[in-house]
Structure formats: C-alpha cells, structure tokens
Amino acid sequence: QVQLVESGGGLVQPGGSLRLSCAASGSTFRFNAMGWYRQAPGKQRELVAAITSGGSTNYADSVKGRFTISRDNAKNTVYLQMNSLKPEDTAVYYCKRSPGPLDRDRRDYWGQGTQVTVSS
C-alpha cells in the first residue's frame, strides 16, 4: 500500500509564497509520474502541475510562471513551490502518484490533502 503525506499548506497573504511537499512510500518512486491537484469549495478537482519520471513538467495555464513542480528521488518527495499567490489559489491541494512500469498495482494513489488559503 502506497502512502503519500503532504505538508506545507497554510494561510498566506496575496503575493506570498508557500512550498508544498509530498513524501511517498515505496521503492519505485523514481519511476512514477507525480502530480499536484487542487479542489476549491464547490469546484471540481483540477490539475495544477505534473512531473514525469524523467523530469518533464506541465502546468495549468492559471499557474504558469508562478508555480514550480520538482522532485527529489533520493527523498521520495515531490514539491510544489508556489509564488505570487492569489486568493483564487485558495483550495485543498492533493498529491497524486501514477503507476509506473514496475508497479503491479495499477491504481492512482492520492494524499490526504493540505489546505492553502490566500487571504489578507
């Protein structure tokens, strides 16, 4: 059973920064694509940023130039650096692990979520 533990959320003023972390269990992390999603009240969960096992990244248009996803395979951790935060970035942020070529278990795994609130 894979476990994902997110941390780093909190309350920040507009224009501020936060860094989210997601630590994954298991021995195949470096082969897994990882993603950050968010869900605001009354809205569907949406992709924020993703990173492949090879380090390629993609971002939602709304966060391009402000957010950066990265990974440290030695620490089994993926990060989301969020700069120039806006009130509309307020949401619960979730980490997702996609199955890789070595995983017999083909399910996606999700973290428990971490709240990010951008408000003055």
HELIX and SHEET records of a PDB file:
HELIX    1   1 PHE A   29  PHE A   31  5                                   3    
HELIX    2   2 ASN A   73  LYS A   75  5                                   3    
HELIX    3   3 PRO A   87  ASP A   89  5                                   3    
SHEET    1   A 4 LEU A   4  SER A   7  0                                        
SHEET    2   A 4 LEU A  18  ALA A  24 -1                                        
SHEET    3   A 4 THR A  77  MET A  82 -1                                        
SHEET    4   A 4 PHE A  67  ASP A  72 -1                                        
SHEET    1   B 6 GLY A  10  VAL A  12  0                                        
SHEET    2   B 6 THR A 114  VAL A 118  1                                        
SHEET    3   B 6 ALA A  91  ARG A  97 -1                                        
SHEET    4   B 6 MET A  34  GLN A  39 -1                                        
SHEET    5   B 6 GLU A  46  ILE A  51 -1                                        
SHEET    6   B 6 THR A  57  TYR A  59 -1                                        
SHEET    1   C 4 GLY A  10  VAL A  12  0                                        
SHEET    2   C 4 THR A 114  VAL A 118  1                                        
SHEET    3   C 4 ALA A  91  ARG A  97 -1                                        
SHEET    4   C 4 TYR A 109  TRP A 110 -1                                        
END                                                                             
